[in-house]
Amino acid sequence: MNRYETVFIMTPVLSEEQAKETVEKFKGQIKDNGGKTVHEDHWGLRKLAYPIQKKTTGFYQLLEFECEPEQIKALDLELRREERVIRFLTTKMEKHHVEYAEGRRSRSYKSEAPQPKKAKS
């Protein structure tokens, strides 16, 4: 199995619940096709670089998953059919990309944890 990363933008007119339903739909499809979700990250409502379908903002979502290469076509087809998704991009993660992503996650989790105060000498 290969590791892939998909970033998709959902229309801003969705409620938080509808956005979560959409994400769960795609996670379920990955799982149903024999893959597994490694990491997901909800980036929230962000401004778009340029208008898409007359919208200037969108809910961004990142899914990192492992699956067989032939399953990507089915996932891409579902992303295209979903009316709530206005853009998406799926990339295959190479060895260095995987290492970078895992390192980035571990650094961001460490920075969120409270840091101990240093004693003054």
ABEGO torsion letter per residue (X at the ends): XBBBBBBBBBBAABBAAAAAAAAAAAAAAAAAAGBBBABBBBAEBBBBABBBGGBABBBBBBBBBBBBAAAAAAAAAAAAABAABABBBBBBBBAAAAAAAAAAAAAAAAAABBBBBBBBX
